[in-house]
Amino acid sequence: MMFRSFTNKLLGAMQFVAGLALASMMLVTVADVALRFLFNTPVRGTYDLVSVALLVMVMFGIAPVILQGADIVIDLFDRVLPAGVLRVLQSISALGAFCAFLFIGWSMWGPARDAWLYGDRSLELGLPLWSYWAVAFVGLFGILWAALALLAARLKNQPESGERI
């Protein structure tokens, strides 16, 4: 029960942060275009701000999608296979998602380490690129947590797709 409560709170917070990132990305872009058009004075750092907001939106938005079962599902075999076989396939799918995101995290480690070692910086604002990677790893933690929670739910045969765990 505590696992379920923590998972729902974590993913609710991640969804809220992803929504804020989307809203800020839109507002910065609209402000930049409007100021550039009206006063020929663009917002300094728009490229970097939108880049960070996009990163946050994607990395923090995937976990709630996974756990709520809101991802794209092709239900080609749902009508012809028995329910037990479908549960096994859903469990395999959840395990595959966890492994895929674990591999993505492993693949992210090298470039993140290089950004830290070489001191790379963003184009306009000069933000350290390792901070982008840190944000990505925080989001990846949530994604892995959601994939693990989904796998646990599938193995226990708990809520159906689309319901919160």
N, C-alpha and C positions, 0 to 999 in steps of 0.2 A: 504494500500500500504506500509506503514511504517513497519507494522507487517511482511509482506511478505519479505521485504528487509532485516530486522533484522534477520529473520529466515534463509534466504539463506546465509547471512554472517556468522551467528553463526554455521550453519551446515557445511559450507565450511571450517571454521577454525577447527571444530571438526574432520572433515575428514582428514585434513592436519596433525593434531596432531596424529591421529590414524596411519596414514601412517609413520610418523616419528618414532613412537613407534615400529611399525613392523620392520622398517629398522634397528633401533638400536638393537632390540632383535636379529635379524639375525646376525648383525655385531659382537655383543658381543659373541654370541654363536660360530660363526666361529673363532673369535680370540681366544677364550678360548680353543677350540679343537685344533687349529693349534699350539698355544703356548704350550699346554700340550703335544702334539705329538712331536714337534720339539725340545723343550727346557726343557720339564718336568716342566714348570712354568705356571700354570693356571692363568687366570685373577681372581684376588681377588674380590669377591662379585658378581660373575656371576649369582649365584642363585637369589640373591636379585634384581639385575638389570633386569634380565629376568622376574621376578615376577612383578615388577613395570611396565615394558613395556607391558606385557601381560594384566595387569589390565587397563592400559591406552588405549591400542588397542581395547579391548572389550568395555569398557564403553564409549569411544569416537567414536567408529565405529558403534554402533547400531543406533544412532539417524539419521545419513544420510541414512542408509538402510531403516529405517521406512518411512522417509519422501519421499524418491525417489520411494517407492513402490517396492524395490528390494528384499523384503523378499520372502520367499517361499509361493506361493499361489497355492491352489488346485482349479482349475477351473472346478470342476465337474458339477456344476449347471448353469454355465454361458450360455450354449446353450439352456437350457430348461426353465429358469425363465425369466420373463419380466424385462426390464431394471430398472423399478421402484423398484421392489423387490430386485434386485441386489444392488442398491444404498442404500437401507435400511440395507441390510446385511453388506455392506461395512462400513456403519456408526456404526453399532453394533460392528463390528470387531475393528474399530478404538477406540471406547469407551472401549471395552474389553482390548485392548493393553494399553491404558492409565491407567485403573484400575489395571491391572496386574503389571505394572511398579511402580505404586503408592504403591501397596502392597509390592513389593520388597524393595522399599525405606524404608517403615515402618519396614520391617523385618531387614534391615541393621542397624537400629538405635541402637538397644541393643548391638550388638557386637562392634559397633563403640564407643559407650559410655564406654563399658568395657575396650577397648584398651586404651582409654584416661585415665580412672581412675586408671588402674593398671600399666600403663606405659610399656606395652608390646613392645618388640623390635624385629627386624628381625634377622635372624640367623647369617648371615655373616658380614653385615655392621653395624648392630645395629641401623638401622633406626627405628624411632618410628612408630608403626603400625597404630596409629591414622592418620598419614599422608597418608597412603594408603587409609584409609576410606574417608579422605577429598577429595582425587582425585576421588574416586568412586562416592561421592555425587555430585561433579562438573559434572561428566559424566552423572549421573542420572538426573540432572537438564536439560541437553541438550536432553536426551531421553524423558523426560516428555514434554519438550517444543515441540519436534518433534511430539510426539503422539497427543498433543493438537492441533498443527497446522494441522495435518492430519485430526483430528476429525472436526475441523472448516471447512476445505476444503470439506470434505465429506458432512457435513450438508449444505454447500452452493452449493454443486454439482459443484465444480471447477475442476481443472486438473485431468486427468486420471492418473492411476498408472504409475509410471516410469517417470513422468514429475515433475520437481521441482515446488514447490509451490511459 
